[in-house]
Amino acid sequence: MNRRTLLGAALAGAVVTPAFAVGSARAADPGPSVTRTGTTTLDSQAVFFVSYDGLVNNNSFQKNGLLTYQGYQYAVWYTADKNAVVGRRVLGGSTWSTVQVGHTLKASDSHNVISMGVSRTDGRLHLNMDSHSDGFTYVKSVAGLMDNPAGLSWTAARFGAPQSTLDGLALTSQFTYPQFVSTPDGKLQLSYRVGISGNGRNAIAEYDGTSWTDLGEWSSSTGTYTSEHGSSTVRNMYLHGIDYDRNGRLHSFFTWREQNGAVMCNSGGITNHDTGYVYSDDRGRTWRNNAGTLVGTTGGSDKVAVTDSGLVVDALNPDHSLMNQESQFTDSSGLPHAIISYVPGRFGQCTTNYVTNRTANGRAFHLRKNSADSWQKTEIPVPLNSSQRTKLVLDRYDNAYAIFPFGRIAGASKSSGYTDWTVLYDGSGLNAFGEVVIDETRIAQDNVLSVLYQEKSSGTTPSALHVVDFRLPA
């Protein structure tokens, strides 16, 4: 596969002349900005251990570790004694009420995160937690808890007993990466991986307010991929996210990870390659590539595979330590955006230690589809200084914000064509360990960006877990 590090310089945004009304002019949309408004503490002594270079309370692939619904914000984490906790506060409030849900973290593995979802059909909060290619734990609240937060007390009695199935539905004995997605019609879907790293498939289950249904797997682990160094016949698809836009289309960016290290130039790298994109217009039942061609059916024999044409929207071979499971967001027009990161070719054509090389020379890129149905990519001129992931959100004006490790925030305006990336907040004073979790749902409700982060520590010494809030342009 030919390597392509850049699609080319991002096109400058067209200059739009403001439309004039009778006797007045409409002000231009503001560019990106953040104003820090406050910080609250979830737990002064949250569990701390570094695993896979990350923390179990702060992994960006959590969906959701922090969410907002009906005027309240919810957060999940493990305490110093490894109890699973869910907290809530009134939006803008300084105090969190917490409940232990009856589960204890079973392993010191940063994959074993807690993820939340809301089923709008019956007003329940759902939690899935503590899995890495093994069994999961599932807890759900009583019906109506999320619809009447002010009227219902926040107590353990509002939650059911922990389960090892979804109300009796057993999915797989090799379960990882729970990500809840609310559908436009009020149902709740659970995206997850079946299998292991380098040999796994993506699948979806769905809750209709009464029961869970396993819709099945939709990505394939088989087929031959060949690089200039060698071939691999087994892999898994890592999702950068899975999200519905306001028009009801389900979007997902992804990268492939090969099982066979022979595809790399050096064994110290990672076998991730290429950024792909698929979408679904029927609630995840079928999947189409960028051109609209059907490439997979959930639960069917034809699944999205590395050999399918038209999947790759940004090509990159396995020699640049491309990160998996980064971030994505859709804009007000339903156009998909993503953050990807890797070591650009100007720093060499072969990474030999992905942590060291990404920390020294890794860069994040903003990849997006424009209104002309073309893909554009812009390098964000901020060194990663970390091996970890960056998050992406858009505000009400479609300005873009990249939330880097350590809580740093950079922004770019839609009006510039996303070419004017600049640092808006340097993270000073947070003492954040690294990767952060964001509230993807709050911005649309009250125009505030909430970031969950944990303070640095050492060994297994617990540290404080906080949420810091930033007001975005009004």
N, C-alpha and C positions, 0 to 999 in steps of 0.2 A: 504494500500500500504506500502510495506517495504521501509524504508528510506535508501538511500545510499548517503553519503556525499562525497565520493571520489571513483573514479573508480580504485584507486590505484595509487601508485607513477608513475609519467610519465616515460616511458622507455627512457633510455639514448640514444641519437642519435648514430648511428653507425659511427665509425671513418673511413673516406674515405681517401684512399691514393691518392694524386694528380696524375693525369695522365701525363705522360712525353711525350713531343714531341721530335723531333730530336734536341738535344743540348739545350733544354730549358724545364722549368716546368711551368705549369699553377698555378698561385697564387690561394690560397684558397679564397673563397668568404669572404668578410669582415663581421664582426658581426654588431649588431645594434649600432648606434651612432646618436646623434643629435647635431647640431651646430646652435645656435641661430644667425640669420643673420639680423634681424630687426623687428621693430614693427610699424604698421601704425594705425592711429585713424580713425575709421568710423564716429564716432559721439561723441563729447565731452559731450553731454547731452542727452543720450538715455533714453527712458522711463524705470522706475525702480519700480517694486512692486514684493513682494514675494507672490506666489500663488502655492498651492500644493508643497511647499518647493522649487520652482524653479522660473526662470525668463522667460518671454515670448520671449526674444531675444536669449536665450541660453537653448534650450531644445534639447537633443541629438537625439530625434526621428524626428527632422527636416530632410527632404530629398528633397531638399538640402537647408540649410541656407547659405552655402558657396560652390561655384563651380567654376571650371575652364574650359574654352572652347576656342579653337582657339587663344591661346596666351593672353587671358584676364581672369581676375578673377572677379566674381560677388558675392555680398553679399546683404542680405535683413534684415531689422529691422524696429522697430517702434521708432519714435523720441519722445522727451519729450512731445510734444503735440499730440502724438499717431497717427501721420501720417505714413502710410506705405511707405517705401523708398526702392529703389533698387539702389545699387552703383556698379561701375565697375572701374577697373584699369588695365593697362598693367602689365603683370606678372613682379614682381620685382620693380614696380613703387611705389612711396611714396605717391601719391595723388589719391584720389578716387573722381570720378564724380558721382553725385547723382541725382536721379529723384524721385519725389513724384508721386505715381500712382493713386491718387484720392480716397483713402480709409482711413478711420479712425478707429482705434481699437475700437470695440464696448463694450468690457468688460474687466475688470482687472482679466484675467484668463490666466495663463501661458500655457494652452493648445492651445491658439489661435495664434499659430505661423504662420510664412510665410514660404512656401516651394517653391523651384524653380525646373524647369525642362527644358530641351532643346529638341525640336523636330528637329532631324537632316534632316528630309525629306524636311522641308521648312525653317529652320534656325530661328525659333521663340523661344523666351523665354516665359515660362508660369509660372504664380504665382497662388498659391491657399493659402488662408489665413483665419484667424479669425473665427474658428469654434470649438465648443465643444458640440457635440451631438445636433447640430442645423444646420442652413444654413451656407454655405460658401460664400466667395467672390473669383471670378476668374478674372484674368487679363492676357492678352497675348499681345506680341509685334507684330509689323509688320513683315511680312516674310523677311528673309534675314538679319535681324539685327545682329544675332549671327555669320553669315558667313563673314560679312564685318565690323567688329567693328571699324577699323581705318578709314573707308570711310563714315560711317554713324554717324551723330551727336547723342549724348546721351541727348535726350530731352523728355519731356512728350508726345510730339506729336508722338513718336515712339510706344506708347502703346495705346491700345484700352480702352474703358470705362469699369469700373468694372461691373461684371455680377454676378447674383445669380445662374447661371447655367453654364454648359460647352457648350457655343455657342448654347443654347436652350435645351441641354440635362439635365434634372432634375434628380439627382441621388437619394437623400433621404433627408428627413427633419431632420435626426439625423446623421450628418456627423462629423467625427473626424479623425485626424491623416493622412493628405495628404502626400503621399510619391511618388515622381515622379521617374520613372525608364525608362531609354532609352533602347530600345530593340536592339538586334544585327542588325536588318534590318532597323534601322533608325526611327522606330515609337516611340511614347512616351506613357507610361502607367502611370496611376494614381492609386495607392493602397490607400484604405481608409477603415474606419470602419463604418458599419451601426449599429445604436443602441447606447447602453450605456455601461459603465463599468459593467461587470458582466452579461451582456445580449446583446451581439453584435456579428456581423459576419463580416469577411473580404471580400472585394470585389475589383474588378478591372474595370477601364474604359480604353479605348485605343483611341489614336489620330493617324490617318494615314497621316496627312499632309493636309487633307481636312475637316474631321469631326470627332467628338467624337462618340464612341460606348460604351454602357454599357455592359461589358462582363458578369457581374453578381457576385453573392456571391460565395465564395468557402469554407468557414469554417462554421461549425454549432455551434449553441449555446445550443443545446439540448443534452439529454443523461444523465445518472446518474454517478456521480463520488462519491466514498465513501472513506473516510479516517478512521482512528481509532477513530475519534471523532464524525463523522456524515456524512450526505450525502447532495449532491446538485444536482439539476436537470437542472440548467441554468448557463451559463458562457459566457466568451468571450476569444478568442485567441489573445494574445498580441504578435506582431511580434518583434523580435530582429533586423529585417531588411528584405529587399527583394532585391536581387542583381543577375544580370547575370554574369557568369564567362566568360572567353575569349573563351570558347567552345560553348557558347550559352545556357547553362543550367541555370535555374532560381532557386536560393536557398532561403530558409527561415527557420531560427530558430525561436522558439516561446515558450511561457509559457502560461498556462491556468490560468484565474482568475475566481474563483467560486463566484456566487451571494450569496450563503448561508454561513454566517459566522460560522455555526455549524461545518464546516469541520476543524476549527482551534482549537488549544489548549487554545487560549486566544483572546478575541475580540480586543486587541490592536495590533495584527499582521496584515498581509495582506494574502488574500486567494490564492495567486499565488502558483502554484505547477508544478514541472517537467519542464524539458527542452526538447522540441520536435524538430523534423526536418522533412521537406518535400522538394521535388524538383519537377520541371516541365521541360520537354524537348520539350514542344510545346507552348511556349510563355504564360504560365499560364492558358492554357485551361484545363489541367488535372494535378493532383498532385499525387506523389508517395512517399511512405515511404522510409526509409533507405535501405530496402531490394529490392526496386523496385516495390513493389505491389501498384496497383492503389488504392488510398484511397479517391479520391474526384474529382468531375468534376465542373468546374466553370460554374455557371448558371444552373446547373443540380440539380436533386433531391438528389444525393449522394454527400454530402459535407464532408470535413475533420472534424471528430468528436472525442471527448474525448474517446469514446468507441472503436475507431479503433485500431487495434493491430499494433505494430511496429513503433509507432510514437516517443516514449520516448527514448532519447539517454542519458539522465542523470536524474535519478529519485530523487525526493525530495518532501517530504510532505509539507503541508502548514504552518508548525510551525517554519520556519526559515527565514521569511521575504525575500524570493526570489524576486529580482527586475524584473520588466517587462521592455520591450523595451530597452534592453541594446545595444549590438553592434555585428556586424558580418562583415566578409571579406572573399574573396576567394583568394587562392594563385595562383601561376603561372601554377600549374597543374590542377586547377579547384577544389581543395579540400577545403571544407568549414571550417572556423574557427569562433569562437564566444567568447565573454566575457559574463560571467554570474556572479552574485554576490549575496551573502546571508550570514547569520550568521552561521558559521560551528558548528557542534554538540559539539565540545570541549568547547564551550562557553555556552552550555546549550541546552536542547531539546525543549524549548518553548520560543519564543520571545513574550514579553508582550507590547512592544511599538516599532513599526518598525523603527521610526526615531531615537529614543534613542539607540536602540540595534544595528542597522546598523552602526550608527556613532561610537559607542564604539567598536564593535566587527566584523563588516562586513568585508568580504574579497572577492576579485575578483578572478575568475578562468578562465583560458584559456582552452576552450573546442574545440577539433578539430578532424577531421577524418584524419587518416594517410594513407600512400600509400598501406598499407596492408588491407585497408577498415575497420579498427578498430577505435573505439573512445578512445581518451586519454584526460585526464584532469589534469591540473597542477595548484596548488594554487600559485598566485602571492604574494610574501611575502612583500606586502605593505598594511598597514591598510587603509581602505577607509577614515576614519575620516570624513565621510559624509554619508548622506542617499541616495545620488544621484548616477548617472550612470557614467560608464567608457566607453570610445570609443576604438576601435581597428582598426589598419591599419597594412598592411604588405608592406615592401619595395621591390625593384626589386630583392633582393636576398632571399625573403620570410622570412626575419627576422620580428619578431612581435613587435609591439609597443602598449602599453596600455596607453591611455591618461586619467588620473584620474581627479576627481574634483580638482579645484584650479590650473589646468594646469600642474600638475605633470606628468612626462613621465617615464615609465619603459620599458625596452626592453629585448627580449630574442632571441637568435640565432637559426636559423634553424639547424645548425650543431650540436647543443647540444640536439636536440630533444625538444627544447623549455623548457629546465629545468634550464637555467641560468639567470632567471629574475633578473634584477638589476635596480635601479633608475638611469636614465640618466639625468634628469632635475627635480629640486625640486620645480619649480614654484615660487621661491623667486623673489620678486620685481614686480610680476604681480598684486597682490592684487585682484585676481580673486574671484568672488562671489562663484562659485562652478562649476556646470556642464558646459561643453564647447561644442562647435560645431567645427567639423573638415571638411576640404575640402577633400572628399574621391576621387575626380577626379584629383587633381593636381599632386599627387605623380608620376603617370604614365607619366605625360607630362614633368615635369622638376625636378623631384626628390626632391621636397620640401614639407614638412608637414606644412600646414597653420592651425592655431587654432584661432577661434573666441571666445573671452571672454568678459565679462562685469565686471567692477570693483565693489567692494563691496560698498554698500550705506545703508541707513536706511529709513524706512517708504516708502515714495513715492518720495524721492529726486533723481532726475535723476543722472546718472553716465556715465562715459566714456565707449565706446564700441571699442574694438581694435581687430586687427588681428596680431598675432605674427607668424613669419616664422622660420622654422628650416630646415637646409640642412641635408639630409640623406646620407648614404654612396654612393659614386660614383661608 
